[in-house]
């Protein structure tokens, strides 16, 4: 059934006539459950489910705590992964995550790349919002944005092309979105894709 507060709500324990954090043995006496009868339909169904389980007696085994690993899945061992999966807010998987997180990636490179995909690096465009004018140091373009650095800037695009042009072939494009789409393409060898992703991350980190 799971955690009763998830079903009854925050006032459920008061309605049922039990403490908020009792042990199982404290919620029963004389082989009977110490819970009130309620009119609420959802509470009646829950009470019926509780009453279908024999109440503990004095000669029963001690209470034991189980950790929730998922829906209707409780185990005596704690799992940080299972706990995190239940606590975190789940969002749709983004296609570009394969460019950031992959087995061969360098963790510090991957983290900076993740910030870059979020457009959170301190480019000139962001510095301008803080009152600091910072043009592109490579070509002098006054509007230094993420898309300009990777790879609308003529200088960075030339370096990028010389570095990975033989892997990208005819699909070399200065547009950031087109570059990422090219890296996600399945029409090249796996080793080439891996090298391209590593090259992109190293370029962003540098």
BADOMAR-696801 format. One record per residue: residue number from 1; x negated, y negated, z of N, C-alpha, C, O, CB in turn. Coordinates in steps of 0.02 Angstrom, whole numbers. Each point is the difference from the previous one (the first is absolute). Last residue first. Glycine has a CB too. Example, Ala and Ser with C-alpha at 12.3 -4.5 7.8 and 13.67 -1.06 7.14 Angstrom:
REC pos  neast nnorth    nup caeast canorth   caup  ceast cnorth    cup  oeast onorth    oup cbeast cbnorth   cbup
REC   2   -642    112    354    -42     -59      3     39    -55     37    -25    -55      8    -34      87   -116
REC   1     44    254    104     45     -59      0    -45    -60      0    -52      1     33    147      58     29
***
This chain:
REC pos  neast nnorth    nup caeast canorth   caup  ceast cnorth    cup  oeast onorth    oup cbeast cbnorth   cbup
REC 206  -1917  -1221  -1162    -59     -42     -9     18    -74     -1    -43    -42     -8    -10     135    -56
REC 205    222     74     76    -36      -5     63    -60    -47     -6    -16    -36     47     53     152    -17
REC 204     89    -63   -223     39     -42     45    -37    -11     65      0    -56     27    106     100    -78
REC 203   -205    102   -103      1     -68    -27     38    -47     46    -22    -56     13     16     103   -129
REC 202      4    183    165    -66     -29     13     -3    -72    -24    -32    -42     31    -20     156    -41
REC 201    247      8    -37     -5     -14     72    -67    -31     17     -4    -46     41     80     141    -18
REC 200    -40    -27   -246     44     -56     17     -8    -18     74     -5    -59     17     87      95   -106
REC 199   -197    154     11    -29     -62    -27     42    -61     18    -27    -52     18    -22     118   -112
REC 198    131    148    150    -57     -18     42    -33    -65    -23    -20    -41     41      1     163    -18
REC 197    191    -36   -154     27     -24     64    -55    -19     48      5    -50     36     95     123    -53
REC 196   -161     23   -190     30     -66    -10     27    -29     66     -9    -59     14     38      92   -132
REC 195   -114    188    116    -54     -49     -8     27    -71     -9    -28    -47     27    -43     137    -78
REC 194    226     89     58    -32      -8     65    -55    -53     -3     -5    -42     44     31     162    -17
REC 193     77    -57   -228     47     -39     42    -31    -14     68      6    -55     27     91     106    -87
REC 192   -215     90    -84     -2     -69    -25     45    -45     42    -18    -56     16     -6      99   -132
REC 191     26    189    159    -63     -30     23     -6    -72    -23    -26    -42     37    -28     155    -40
REC 190    239     15    -72      5     -16     72    -63    -33     26      4    -46     40     73     143    -27
REC 189     -5   -127   -271    -25      52     44      3    -22     73     -5    -59     16    -70     100   -109
REC 188    254   -151    -70    -73       6      0    -21     54     49     40     24     40    -53    -146    -71
REC 187    241     36     -7    -26      21    -65    -76      1     -3    -29     -4    -55    132     -43      4
REC 186     66    -26    223    -19      71      6    -32     26    -65     -9     60     -8    102     -44     90
REC 185    -72   -272     50     16      40    -59    -25     71      9    -54     11     28     49    -113   -100
REC 184    -27    -92    219     50      51     20     18     46    -58     38     47      8      6    -127     76
REC 183   -193   -105   -112    -31      46     48     47     56     21    -22     54     19    -50    -148     21
REC 182    153    -79   -179    -47      41    -37    -34     51     46    -11     57    -20     -8    -152    -59
REC 181    163    -65    173     39      48    -39    -46     47    -39     14     59     -6     79    -142     -3
REC 180   -193    -95    123     24      51     47     40     53    -36     -6     59     14      8    -144     79
REC 179    -73    -98   -220    -58      38     22     22     56     47    -24     57     -7    -48    -159     -4
REC 178    232    -54    -61    -17      46    -54    -59     44     20     -3     58    -18     46    -140    -66
REC 177     21    -89    232     52      52     -3    -16     51    -53      9     60     11     75    -143     28
REC 176   -229   -104    -22     -3      43     60     50     57     -4    -18     57     12    -20    -156     55
REC 175    -77    -20   -285     59      -8     43     -3     50     58    -12     59    -12     80    -100    -86
REC 174   -225     29    -90    -15     -45     56     57     -9     49     -9    -28     54    -69     -30   -129
REC 173      9    279    -80     46     -57     -1    -16    -44     60     -9     25     55    100      43   -112
REC 172   -161    172    -96    -27     -52     44     43    -62     -6     12    -25    -55   -129      71     42
REC 171    137    175   -106     51     -26     47    -29    -51     49     31    -12     52     29     120    -63
REC 170   -176     29   -162     36     -57    -30     50    -32     47     31    -50    -17    -46     105    -93
REC 169   -164     84    233      9       3    -72     34    -63    -26    -19    -56     18     25     180    -11
REC 168    -77    -39    223     66     -26    -17     14      3    -75     58      3    -21    -65     -77    120
REC 167   -205    140    -14     50      44     29     71    -22    -19     43     42    -11   -121     -18    106
REC 166   -112   -149   -162     -5      65    -33     50     50     28     16     50    -33   -137     -72     11
REC 165    100   -197    118     31      -1    -66     -2     66    -35     47     17    -36    -79    -134     28
REC 164    -51     35    232     45      57     -8     32      2    -69     46     40    -12    -23     -44    133
REC 163   -199   -158    -58     -6      52     50     42     62    -16    -24     56      5      1    -144     79
REC 162     26   -115   -215    -65      33     -7     -7     60     46    -35     48    -15    -14    -158    -18
REC 161    244    -21     53     -1      35    -65    -66     37    -10     -1     57    -22     79    -143    -25
REC 160    -56    -52    236     44      58      6     -1     42    -64     -3     61      2     76    -125     78
REC 159   -187   -143    -79    -35      49     43     40     64      5    -28     55     -5    -24    -149     71
REC 158    153    -82   -181    -58      24    -37    -38     52     40    -21     52    -28     13    -163    -30
REC 157    187      3    162     25      47    -51    -58     27    -41      1     59    -19    108    -121     15
REC 156   -153   -105    164     15      64     33     25     52    -50    -14     59      6     41    -121    100
REC 155    -68   -156   -190    -62      30     25     14     69     31    -34     49    -16    -14    -164     37
REC 154    231    -19   -100    -42      26    -54    -63     35     24    -20     51    -28     63    -144    -42
REC 153    192     85    205    -62     -40     -2    -46     28    -55    -15     60      1     25     -87    123
REC 152    189    140    -64     11     -55    -48    -61    -45     -6     -8    -34    -50    130      39     76
REC 151    -60    217     92    -65     -19    -27     10    -54    -52    -31      2    -53    -15     113     76
REC 150     56   -103    200      3      69    -25     54      7    -54     56     18     17    -96      25     95
REC 149     -9   -257    -13    -63      35     16     -3     69    -32    -53     23    -21     46     -86    128
REC 148    207    -62   -127    -54     -33    -37    -66     37     11    -38     13    -47     97    -124     57
REC 147    133    180    106      4      20    -70    -54    -33    -42    -22     27    -51    145     -12     65
REC 146   -105    -75    215    -19      70     -8     -2     20    -73    -48     31    -23     98      -6    135
REC 145    -89   -279    -79     49      46     27    -26     72     -7    -53     11    -29    147     -90      0
REC 144   -170   -194     -1    -29      66     12     51     45     35     11     -7     60   -127     -43    -53
REC 143    105   -186   -147     52      42     30    -26     71      8     12     43    -42     79    -115     -8
REC 142   -227    -99    -52     23     -28     64     51     44     36      7     -5     61    -28    -107   -109
REC 141   -191    184   -114     73      -7     -5     27    -25     68    -14     30     51     20      63   -138
REC 140   -241    -30     32     21     -68     14     74    -13     -6     22    -56     11   -131      23    -50
REC 139    -33    242     20     12     -37    -63     22    -72     11      4    -38    -48     25     146     -4
REC 138    -98     44    233    -29      33    -58      7    -42    -64    -45     -1    -41     71     110     95
REC 137     65   -161    167    -73      -9      1    -33     31    -61    -60    -12    -12     64      11    135
REC 136    250   -108    -84    -34      63    -14    -75    -13     -4    -23    -43    -38    124      88    -24
REC 135     25   -219    213      8      25    -68    -35     67     -8    -36     22     45     43    -139    -89
REC 134     97    -22    258    -54      48    -18     13     26    -70     41     44    -10    -57     -11    131
REC 133    102   -221     87     -1      13    -73    -60     44    -16    -57    -17     14    113     -94    -37
REC 132    101     71    250    -69       9    -22      1     19    -75     24     53    -19    -61     -16    135
REC 131    230    -64     38    -31     -64    -12    -72      4    -22    -36    -50      3    111       6     80
REC 130     88    224    -46    -29     -22     64    -36    -67     -8    -33    -23     47     21     143    -12
REC 129    110    -10   -220     56      -9     46    -25    -24     69     39    -28     39     25     117   -100
REC 128   -219    -30   -105     31     -65    -16     58    -14     47     13    -57     18    -47      70   -138
REC 127    -77    196    124    -38     -52     35     31    -68    -11     -2    -44     44   -102     112    -55
REC 126    190    117   -107     20       2     71    -36    -54     40     30    -30     45     -9     154    -55
REC 125    -77   -102   -217     71     -18      4     24      0     72     39    -44     20    -20      92   -134
REC 124   -239     28     62      7     -73     -2     72    -23      7     13    -52     31   -114      48   -101
REC 123     53    240    178    -18     -31    -65      8    -75      5     23    -27     50     12     131   -112
REC 122    -33    103    235     -6     -73      3    -27    -29    -66    -58    -21     -3     40      29    127
REC 121    175    221    -92    -69     -22      6     -3    -76     -4     44    -32    -30    -85     141    -20
REC 120    240     35     25    -13     -29     65    -72    -22      9    -19    -22     55    109      92    -10
REC 119     65     59   -214    -18     -70    -15    -12    -39     65     25    -55     10     43      60   -116
REC 118    -25    236     70     49     -40     37    -10    -75    -13     39    -41     24    -34     130     63
REC 117   -155     63   -182     66      16    -29     55    -39     36     51    -16    -30    -93     130     -2
REC 116   -174   -133    120      3     -32    -65     68     13    -34     29    -45    -30   -154      56     19
REC 115     73     97    213     14     -71     12      8    -37    -66     41    -45     -7   -105      51    115
REC 114     -2    217   -124     70      -4     24     19    -73     14     55    -21    -18    -65     137     68
REC 113   -213    -73   -101     42       7    -60     74     -4     18     39    -31    -36   -128     101    -19
REC 112    -67    -66    229     -3     -65    -34     43      1    -63     32    -50    -17   -148      31     62
REC 111     96    223     69     36     -49     41      1    -69    -33     53    -32     -3    -85      96    106
REC 110    -93    111   -202     72      11     -8     40    -51     39     52    -24    -23    -74     146      7
REC 109   -214   -118     37     20     -25    -66     76      5     -8     32    -46    -25   -144      80    -23
REC 108     18     58    240     -2     -73      4     17    -32    -67     29    -55     -1   -116      64     91
REC 107     84    234    -80     50     -32     44     -2    -76      1     52    -32     -6    -58     133     74
REC 106    -57     48   -279    -40     -22     57     47    -39     46     29    -50    -22   -138      46    -46
REC 105    186    207   -111     -7     -72     14    -44    -12     61     -5     42     45    118     -61    -95
REC 104    -33    233    -56    -69     -22    -11    -11    -74     19    -56    -25     -6     48     109    -86
REC 103    228     29    109    -51      36     39    -71    -28     -6    -38      2     48    108      98    -63
REC 102    133   -269    -10    -12      63    -35    -61     32     34    -39    -34     32     87      -9   -143
REC 101    106   -200    113    -15      58     43     -6     63    -42     48     23    -30     14     -77    126
REC 100    -34   -155   -210    -30     -20     63    -22     60     41    -57      3     23    129    -105    -23
REC  99     43    123   -207    -61     -37    -16    -38    -18     64    -61    -10     -1    115     -35   -105
REC  98    157    149    115    -49      49    -25    -65    -33    -20    -52     33     -4    146      38    -35
REC  97     97   -197    107    -33      30     58    -53     50    -22    -48     13     36    152     -29     33
REC  96     53   -110   -213    -71     -18      4    -36     30     60    -60     -8      6     90     -96    -64
REC  95    209    133     16    -41      36    -49    -74    -15      9    -41     45    -10    137     -48    -70
REC  94     75      1    288    -17     -43    -56    -47     36    -47    -44     38     22     59    -140     50
REC  93    183    189    109    -70       5    -18    -13    -42    -63     35      6    -50    -43     110    101
REC  92    205   -173    132    -14      39    -61    -75     -1    -16    -34    -50     11    149      22    -55
REC  91    -52      6    300     13     -40    -60    -15     42    -62    -37     50      5      9    -157     57
REC  90     72    127    228    -17      32    -63     21    -44    -59     56    -24     -3    -43     138     57
REC  89    -87   -160    212     52     -15    -49    -21     29    -68    -53    -19    -26     87     -87     88
REC  88   -115    210    182    -13     -50    -51     61    -10    -46     43     43     -7   -165     -13     11
REC  87    114    134    178      2     -69     24     -4    -51    -57     31    -53      4    -83      93    102
REC  86     36    200   -140     67     -16     25      6    -73     21     55    -28     -1    -44     146     39
REC  85   -217    -30   -116     48       7    -55     70    -17     22     41    -23    -40   -113     111    -10
REC  84   -103    -80    211     -5     -60    -43     51      4    -57     30    -51    -17   -152      41     45
REC  83    105    197    113     27     -57     37      0    -63    -43     49    -37     -1    -89      89    108
REC  82    -62    143   -191     72       8      1     34    -59     36     53    -22    -21    -67     147     18
REC  81   -222   -121      1     26      -9    -68     76      4     -1     33    -42    -30   -139      91    -16
REC  80    -11     -5    247      1     -72    -15     29    -13    -69     34    -50    -11   -134      34     86
REC  79    154    223     92    -31     -14    -65      5    -74    -13     55    -27     -7    -26     143    -36
REC  78     -6     79    262      8     -67    -27    -37     -7    -66    -56     24     -7     68     -70    123
REC  77    107    273      6    -63     -35    -13     15    -68    -32     48     -8    -38   -109     118     24
REC  76    231     56     67    -33     -18     63    -65    -39    -10    -28    -24     49     78     126      0
REC  75    171   -114   -217    -55      45     15    -34    -22     65      4    -58     19    -21      82   -142
REC  74    249    -56    -58    -31     -18     63    -53     52     18     13     60     -3     93    -119     41
REC  73     82    -24   -238    -65      34      5    -37    -25     61    -27    -55      0     21      69   -126
REC  72    218    -97     21     11      68     26    -65     40      4      1     61     -5    114     -65    -43
REC  71   -166   -204    -76     70      16     14      7     73     20    -20     45    -37     58    -134    -44
REC  70   -277      7    129     44     -15    -55     72     15     20     13     18     57   -104       7   -140
REC  69    -90     -6    234    -41      -1    -61     41    -18    -61    -28    -14    -54    -47      99    105
REC  68     82   -109    238     38       2    -63    -47     -8    -59    -37    -49     -5    139       2     64
REC  67   -152    158    190    -11     -58    -42     38      7    -66      0     53    -31   -114     -70     84
REC  66    157    120    210    -15      15    -70     -7    -65    -39     36    -48     12     26     158     -5
REC  65    -68     -9    267      8     -56    -47    -21     23    -70    -52     31     -9     32    -115    101
REC  64    129    219    134    -60     -11    -41     15    -54    -51     57     -7    -23    -95     127     39
REC  63    134     -6    241     10     -39    -62    -66     -4    -38    -53      1     30    146     -68     24
REC  62    -62    278    107     -9     -72      3     15    -33    -67     -6     32    -53    -81     -16    142
REC  61    212    216    -28    -69     -23    -10     -2    -77      2     51    -33     -7    -77     135    -63
REC  60    220     22    209    -22      -4    -70    -71    -26     -3    -28    -25     49    147       5    -86
REC  59     28     51    234    -51      51    -13    -24      0    -73    -37     44    -21     89      25    111
REC  58    119   -219    -11    -59     -10     43    -55     50    -14    -59    -15     11    134     -32     75
REC  57     86     -8   -290     12      17     70    -64     -8     39    -54    -10    -29    147      90     -3
REC  56     16   -188   -216    -53      34     38     21     13     72     39    -39     29   -124     -15   -102
REC  55    262     48   -135    -36     -47     43    -53     38     40     10     58     18     92    -133    -10
REC  54     -6    149   -255      5      13     72    -42    -50     40    -57    -14    -17     75     135     -8
REC  53     97   -180   -211    -64      25     24      5     12     75     21    -45     36    -84     -17   -128
REC  52    242    -31    -27    -10      65    -31    -66     32     20    -12     59    -12     81     -97    -84
REC  51     -2   -184    162     32      53     39     -7     69    -30      9     50     34     71    -136      5
REC  50   -163   -103   -157    -38       9     62     29     57     40    -37     43     26      7    -165    -24
REC  49    146     58   -194    -63      32    -19    -42     14     61    -32     53      6     35    -110   -117
REC  48    193    -64    139     17      69    -17    -63     39    -18     -7     59     17    120     -95    -57
REC  47   -134   -194     76     11      35     63     16     74    -13    -23     43     37     64    -150     15
REC  46    -61    -34   -239    -65      10     32      7     39     65    -40     45     14     -1    -152    -66
REC  45    236     44    -62    -35      51    -39    -68     15     31    -22     57      0     81     -96   -104
REC  44     66   -133    199     31      65     14    -34     55    -38    -10     55     26    119    -112     -6
REC  43   -175   -165    -60    -25      24     64     30     68     17    -33     42     29     19    -161      9
REC  42     85      9   -233    -70      20     -9    -30     26     65    -43     43     -1     32    -127    -91
REC  41    234      0     96     -5      61    -41    -72     23     -5    -14     60      9    115     -95    -73
REC  40     -2   -100    278    -31     -13    -65    -11     64    -39    -25     50     26    -29    -150     21
REC  39    134     90    182     51      -3    -53    -30     -9    -69     30     19    -50     48     -65    134
REC  38   -185    177    145      7     -65    -34     51      4    -55     15     54    -26   -135     -81     53
REC  37     19    154    219     38       8    -62     12    -69    -30     15    -48     36     40     154      8
REC  36   -273    -54    112     71     -17      1     32     18    -67    -33      5    -51     11     -97    133
REC  35   -195    216     41     18     -52    -48     76    -10      1     39     47      9   -139     -18    -81
REC  34    -84    137    176     28     -58     36     16    -57    -48    -30    -53      4    -35      86     99
REC  33     50    252   -132    -27     -65    -21     36    -56     37     61      1      6    -91      46   -119
REC  32     -8    207    215     45     -40    -42    -35    -66    -18    -42    -26     37    144      79     18
REC  31   -186    121     99     12      34    -64     47    -37    -46     24     28    -49    -44      77    107
REC  30    -55   -192    156     45      58      8     16     35    -65     54     29     -6     -7     -86    103
REC  29   -139   -170   -151      0      26     69     49     58      4     54     -2    -31    -85    -112     78
REC  28   -107    -80   -232     42      59     14     -4     18     73    -50    -15     33     34      56   -151
REC  27   -115   -212     10     64     -10    -33     48     58     11     53      3    -31   -111     -72    -55
REC  26   -169     66    164     36     -53     36     68    -14    -31     42    -32     32   -152     -18      0
REC  25    -40    206   -132     24      27     63     40    -52     40     45     18     37   -142      61    -35
REC  24    -12   -141   -204     58      43    -14     30     26     66     61      3      7   -111      30   -118
REC  23    -71   -263    133    -21      65    -27     62     41    -12     55    -18     23   -167      13     38
REC  22    130   -265    -76     -2      58     46    -34     60    -33     -5      4    -62    110     -45    117
REC  21    -62   -221   -105    -57      44    -14     -2     60     49    -50      8     35    -14    -108    -79
REC  20    247    -57     45    -25     -11    -67    -57     49    -17     -5     22    -57     38    -142     66
REC  19    165    190    164    -54     -49     -4    -27     -5    -71     11     45    -41    -41     -23    162
REC  18    285     51    -91    -65      27     18    -52    -56     -5     13    -52    -31     19     167    -11
REC  17    212   -114    -23     -9       6     72    -66     31     20     -4     32     53    125     -23    -45
REC  16    -13    -75   -229     -3      71     18    -11     11     74     10     56     25    -55     -33   -137
REC  15     48   -242     23     65      29    -13      1     74     21     51     24     25    -35    -104   -121
REC  14   -220    -34    110     47     -27     49     69     30     -9     34     17     49    -99    -124    -46
REC  13   -101    161   -159    -14      32     64     47    -25     54     21     39     44   -141     -26    -77
REC  12    133   -111   -186     24      69      4    -11     33     67     43     36     24    -64     -29   -144
REC  11    -37   -232     21     45       6     58     24     71     10     41     13     44     -5    -131    -62
REC  10   -180     58   -166    -34     -21     61     43      7     63    -26      8     55    -40     -86   -125
REC   9    119    245   -136    -14     -72      6    -29    -17     68     -5     42     44     97     -64   -124
REC   8    -29    244    -21     48     -33     44    -10    -76      3     46    -36     21    -43     140     45
REC   7   -146     37   -203     70      16    -16     48    -42     41     48    -28    -27    -82     145     -2
REC   6   -201   -130     60     10     -15    -71     72     11    -22     23    -28    -49   -142      59     28
REC   5     44     27    240     11     -72     -7     10    -20    -73     34    -50    -14   -103      32    116
REC   4     13    244    -43     70     -17     11     14    -74     -8     54    -19    -22    -47     116     99
REC   3   -194     56   -206      3     -45     57     71    -26      9     29    -27    -47   -149      -7     29
REC   2    105    265   -111    -44     -58      2     10    -41     62     29     23     49    -28     -24   -172
REC   1     91    219     23     42     -60      0    -44    -63      0     17    -50    -31     74     113     92
***
